[in-house]
Amino acid sequence: SVEQIIMDEAHALSHSNTKVWKSARKLVKNNPTAGIQLLTGTPILHKPKDLWGLVWLLYPELAGEYHVWKAQYEEVVKSFKKRIPRKDRSGRIMRDPDTGEVLTREIEIPLVTRTKNLDELRERVRPLLYRVKADGLVNFVDTVDVVTVGMTRRQRDLYNSIAENVLLKLEEGDLNIVNALSELTRCQQVSEGCYNLPQAGFSDSGKLDYIKEQIDNSDEKIITWSRFKENTNILGNLYKDSGVIFNGDMSQNQKTLAIWSFQGVDNAKDDAEFARLARSCKWKLGPGEAMQWFGVISGASLGFNLHASNRQYVITPGWNGNVNEQAFSRIKRLDQEADECFTTFMVSEDSIDEAVLNMVLDNLKTCLHVLDGTGDPGY
């Protein structure tokens, strides 16, 4: 029989309607005497509801019912109601047996929510949590700042046209939750650079101009993160003799080479493996030779270090707070030798960027409040 069930990256189990959570639940139920350990640095991705699935796996009686948990720690400030088709247990749409019309039910879709009772939630989950203090292990200062970057004229014109179209659709009632996210993402794409919308016909970007200036005037190793891979491709092409790309277009071997080219290798075995992979991939840079890292945030969920640098620029964060943290923490490792680590968020002036960044930071603040009540950076 299984004595211990240990699940790493446990934040992936936050949503109880996913296959991975249901598989975890089955594993737990089939091994009732096993100890259970869930490992994660970010147990709350966005809101307190994300914590319910983890608590249920550890202690179902403490978790209770999902809808009760959600109502206890979140409240809907603004929402809209929508009728959707009813479905049977097999997922088939139900129809009236006499008329053949589709049967519907009304649901409420939240637009704005806010947290509540976080102190009570912290006390509720305290018996289940064990957190490791970093004091004595981490000796660097974690510095975060935000810079406001102006858009180019053509970039601003394109952004305004898209934003005005979103407002028009909202006013006319043509915006649902799906296409709203799509439209907002387009705003975010243009706020980063027009190159994200090839149909624009030009690639103006105030952020790209800014980061190029930082790279050209620095002799440090610099990390950049973006939500969109087109940025990594542009910068990677501009600095192909000194930088590496890390995005979803690459093979696993290429990703390994990118990490080692930026970070360096620790032993002779890795050095030999680097040489073998470099020959097969026709890789130009050697171990530790790369001075720039151009990464897509979503590709950084795998565990690896980038502590050869202590300075990173976030060109555009993603919606998912946990995925952001996975990327941004690559330089904040236990063996970081620098005295200070710098993270700079780039915000396009008068754009969606500020709202996205506030959302990401507020979600992180919620997570820290539940975990320790103070946002203690020593953990």
C-alpha positions in Angstrom: 0.0 0.0 0.0 1.0 3.6 -0.5 2.5 5.3 2.7 2.9 8.8 1.4 1.3 10.8 -1.4 3.4 13.8 -2.3 2.2 16.2 -5.0 4.6 18.9 -6.2 3.4 22.1 -8.0 0.1 21.5 -6.1 -1.4 24.8 -7.3 -2.2 22.9 -10.5 -4.9 21.2 -8.4 -6.7 24.5 -7.5 -9.7 23.9 -9.8 -11.9 21.0 -8.7 -13.6 20.6 -12.1 -10.4 19.7 -13.9 -9.2 16.2 -14.8 -6.0 16.5 -12.8 -7.9 17.4 -9.6 -10.3 14.5 -10.1 -7.4 12.2 -10.6 -5.8 13.4 -7.4 -9.1 12.9 -5.5 -9.3 9.3 -6.8 -5.7 8.7 -5.7 -6.5 10.0 -2.2 -9.7 8.1 -1.8 -8.0 4.8 -2.9 -5.3 5.3 -0.3 -7.2 6.3 2.9 -4.3 5.6 5.2 -1.6 7.4 3.3 -0.1 10.7 4.4 -0.6 13.5 2.0 1.8 16.4 1.3 1.0 19.2 -1.2 4.0 21.3 -2.2 3.7 24.8 -3.7 5.0 28.3 -3.2 1.7 29.9 -4.5 -1.3 28.0 -3.2 -3.7 30.8 -4.2 -3.5 31.8 -7.9 -6.2 34.5 -7.9 -8.8 34.3 -5.2 -9.5 32.3 -2.0 -11.7 29.9 -4.0 -8.4 28.5 -5.4 -7.5 27.1 -2.0 -10.6 25.0 -1.6 -9.4 22.1 -3.8 -6.1 21.8 -2.0 -7.8 21.9 1.5 -10.3 19.3 0.4 -7.6 16.8 -0.6 -6.0 17.2 2.8 -9.0 17.5 5.0 -12.5 17.2 3.3 -14.4 18.0 6.5 -12.5 21.2 7.0 -13.1 22.2 3.3 -16.8 21.6 3.4 -18.9 22.4 0.3 -17.3 24.5 -2.5 -20.2 26.9 -2.9 -20.2 27.6 0.9 -16.4 28.2 0.9 -16.7 30.6 -2.0 -19.5 32.6 -0.5 -17.7 32.8 2.8 -14.5 34.4 1.4 -15.6 36.2 -1.8 -18.5 38.4 -2.7 -19.7 39.5 -6.1 -19.8 43.3 -6.5 -20.9 43.4 -10.1 -22.3 40.7 -12.4 -24.6 39.9 -15.3 -27.1 37.1 -15.8 -27.2 34.9 -18.8 -29.4 32.0 -19.9 -27.5 28.9 -21.1 -28.7 25.5 -22.4 -29.4 22.8 -19.8 -27.5 19.5 -20.3 -28.1 16.0 -19.0 -25.5 13.8 -17.3 -24.0 12.8 -20.6 -23.5 16.4 -21.6 -26.3 16.4 -24.2 -28.4 19.5 -24.6 -31.9 19.0 -23.2 -35.0 19.9 -25.2 -38.7 20.3 -24.3 -40.3 16.9 -25.3 -43.4 18.6 -26.7 -42.0 21.6 -28.6 -38.4 20.6 -29.2 -37.1 23.9 -27.9 -33.8 24.0 -26.0 -34.3 24.1 -22.2 -32.2 26.8 -20.5 -31.2 27.9 -17.1 -30.0 31.2 -15.7 -26.5 31.7 -14.4 -24.8 34.7 -12.9 -21.4 35.6 -14.4 -19.3 37.8 -12.0 -17.6 40.8 -13.4 -16.1 42.2 -10.2 -15.5 40.3 -7.0 -13.7 41.1 -3.8 -12.3 39.0 -1.0 -13.6 39.0 2.6 -13.0 37.2 5.9 -9.3 36.6 5.1 -8.3 36.6 8.7 -10.8 33.9 9.5 -9.6 31.9 6.4 -6.0 32.2 7.6 -6.9 30.7 11.0 -9.0 28.0 9.3 -6.1 26.7 7.2 -3.3 27.3 9.7 -3.3 23.7 11.0 -2.6 22.4 7.5 0.2 24.7 6.5 3.9 24.4 7.1 6.0 27.2 5.7 9.7 27.4 5.4 11.5 30.6 6.6 14.2 31.8 4.2 16.1 33.7 6.9 19.7 32.5 7.0 19.4 31.0 3.5 18.6 34.0 1.4 20.7 37.0 1.9 19.7 39.3 -1.0 17.2 42.2 -1.0 14.3 41.8 -3.4 13.6 45.1 -5.1 10.6 45.7 -7.4 9.8 48.9 -9.3 7.5 50.0 -12.1 8.4 52.2 -15.0 5.9 54.0 -17.3 6.7 53.8 -21.0 5.1 56.0 -23.6 3.6 54.5 -26.8 4.7 55.6 -30.2 2.1 57.7 -32.2 1.0 54.8 -34.4 0.9 52.4 -31.5 -1.3 54.8 -29.6 -3.7 55.3 -32.5 -4.0 51.5 -32.9 -4.5 51.0 -29.2 -7.2 53.7 -29.0 -9.1 52.2 -31.9 -9.2 48.8 -30.3 -10.2 50.2 -26.9 -13.0 52.3 -28.4 -14.3 49.2 -30.2 -14.4 47.3 -26.9 -16.4 50.1 -25.3 -18.8 50.2 -28.2 -19.4 46.5 -28.0 -19.9 46.8 -24.2 -22.4 49.6 -24.7 -24.4 47.7 -27.3 -24.4 44.5 -25.3 -22.4 42.5 -27.8 -19.6 41.5 -25.3 -19.7 38.2 -23.5 -17.2 36.7 -21.1 -15.3 34.9 -23.9 -14.9 37.6 -26.5 -14.3 40.2 -23.7 -11.1 38.4 -22.7 -10.1 38.2 -26.3 -10.6 41.9 -26.8 -8.8 42.8 -23.6 -5.9 40.6 -24.7 -5.7 42.5 -28.0 -5.4 45.7 -26.0 -2.6 44.1 -24.0 -0.9 42.9 -27.1 -0.9 46.4 -28.7 0.2 48.0 -25.4 3.3 45.8 -25.7 3.9 46.3 -29.4 2.1 46.5 -32.7 4.2 43.5 -33.9 1.7 41.3 -31.9 -1.0 42.2 -34.5 0.6 41.5 -37.9 -2.4 42.9 -39.7 -1.4 46.3 -38.4 1.4 46.4 -41.0 3.9 48.0 -38.6 5.8 47.0 -35.5 6.0 50.2 -33.4 6.6 49.6 -29.7 7.6 52.0 -26.9 8.4 49.1 -24.7 10.7 47.5 -27.3 12.6 50.8 -27.7 12.9 51.1 -23.9 14.3 47.5 -23.4 16.7 47.9 -26.2 18.1 51.0 -24.6 18.5 49.1 -21.3 20.4 46.3 -23.0 22.6 48.5 -25.1 23.7 50.6 -22.1 24.4 47.7 -19.7 27.2 45.2 -19.2 25.1 43.0 -16.9 23.3 39.9 -17.8 19.7 40.9 -18.3 16.5 38.8 -18.3 13.3 39.9 -20.0 9.9 38.3 -19.7 6.9 38.7 -21.9 3.5 37.1 -22.2 3.8 37.0 -26.0 6.4 35.1 -27.9 6.7 37.5 -30.8 8.7 39.8 -28.5 11.2 37.1 -27.7 11.7 36.4 -31.4 12.3 40.1 -32.3 14.8 40.6 -29.4 16.4 37.2 -30.1 17.0 38.2 -33.7 18.4 41.6 -32.7 20.8 40.1 -30.1 21.4 36.7 -31.7 25.2 37.0 -31.0 24.8 37.6 -27.3 21.3 36.4 -26.2 19.1 33.3 -26.0 15.4 32.8 -26.7 13.2 30.7 -24.4 9.7 30.0 -25.8 7.2 27.4 -27.0 8.7 27.2 -30.5 11.8 25.5 -29.1 12.6 21.8 -28.6 13.5 20.6 -25.1 17.1 20.3 -26.2 17.2 23.9 -27.3 15.6 25.0 -24.0 18.2 23.1 -22.1 21.0 24.8 -24.2 19.4 28.2 -23.6 19.4 27.7 -19.8 23.0 26.5 -19.8 24.1 29.2 -22.2 22.8 31.9 -19.8 23.3 30.2 -16.5 26.4 28.2 -17.1 27.0 24.5 -16.1 27.9 23.1 -12.7 29.9 20.0 -13.5 31.9 18.2 -16.2 29.0 15.9 -17.0 26.7 18.8 -17.9 29.5 20.4 -19.8 29.9 17.3 -21.9 26.1 17.1 -22.4 26.1 20.7 -23.5 28.8 20.0 -26.1 26.8 17.1 -27.5 23.5 19.0 -27.7 25.3 22.1 -29.2 26.7 20.0 -32.0 23.3 18.4 -32.8 21.4 21.7 -32.6 24.2 23.8 -34.3 24.2 26.0 -31.2 26.6 29.0 -31.3 26.9 30.3 -27.7 28.9 28.4 -25.0 28.0 27.7 -21.4 27.4 31.0 -19.5 28.2 33.1 -22.6 24.7 34.6 -23.1 24.2 38.1 -21.8 20.5 38.4 -22.5 17.5 36.0 -21.8 14.3 36.6 -23.8 11.7 34.4 -22.2 7.9 33.8 -22.5 6.4 33.7 -19.0 4.3 30.6 -19.7 7.4 28.5 -20.5 9.0 29.1 -17.1 6.9 26.6 -15.0 9.7 24.0 -15.1 12.2 24.2 -12.3 15.4 25.9 -13.3 17.7 28.7 -12.1 18.7 32.0 -13.7 20.6 33.4 -10.8 23.6 34.2 -13.0 21.7 37.5 -13.3 20.1 39.6 -10.7 18.2 42.0 -13.0 15.0 41.3 -14.9 12.4 43.3 -16.9 8.8 42.3 -17.2 7.6 43.6 -20.5 4.1 42.2 -20.2 2.7 40.0 -17.3 0.1 37.3 -17.9 -3.3 37.0 -16.3 -2.3 34.1 -14.1 -0.5 35.2 -10.9 1.1 31.8 -10.3 2.6 31.5 -13.8 4.0 35.0 -13.4 5.6 34.1 -10.1 7.1 30.9 -11.5 8.9 33.0 -14.1 9.9 36.0 -12.0 11.3 33.8 -9.2 13.9 32.2 -11.5 16.5 34.7 -10.3 15.4 34.5 -6.6 16.9 31.2 -5.8 18.6 30.0 -2.5 22.0 30.2 -4.1 21.6 33.7 -5.5 25.0 35.4 -4.8 24.0 39.0 -5.6 23.2 41.4 -2.7 20.1 42.6 -4.5 17.7 41.3 -7.1 15.9 43.9 -9.3 12.5 43.3 -11.0 11.2 46.1 -13.2 7.6 46.1 -14.5 7.1 48.0 -17.7 3.7 49.7 -18.0 2.5 51.5 -21.2 1.2 54.9 -20.4 -2.7 55.2 -20.3 -3.3 51.5 -21.1 -4.7 48.3 -19.7 -1.2 47.5 -18.3 -1.8 49.2 -15.0 -5.1 47.3 -14.4 -3.4 44.0 -15.2 -0.4 44.7 -13.0 -2.7 45.8 -10.1 -4.7 42.6 -10.4 -1.6 40.5 -10.4 -0.2 42.2 -7.4 -3.5 42.3 -5.5 -3.9 38.5 -6.0 -0.4 38.0 -4.6 -1.2 40.2 -1.7 -4.3 38.1 -1.0 -2.2 34.9 -1.0 0.3 36.4 1.4 -2.4 37.7 3.7 -3.9 34.2 4.0 -0.5 32.6 4.5 1.0 34.8 7.1 -1.2 37.9 7.7 1.5 40.4 7.0 3.0 39.7 3.6 6.2 38.7 5.3 8.9 38.5 2.6 11.1 36.3 4.8 9.3 33.1 3.6 
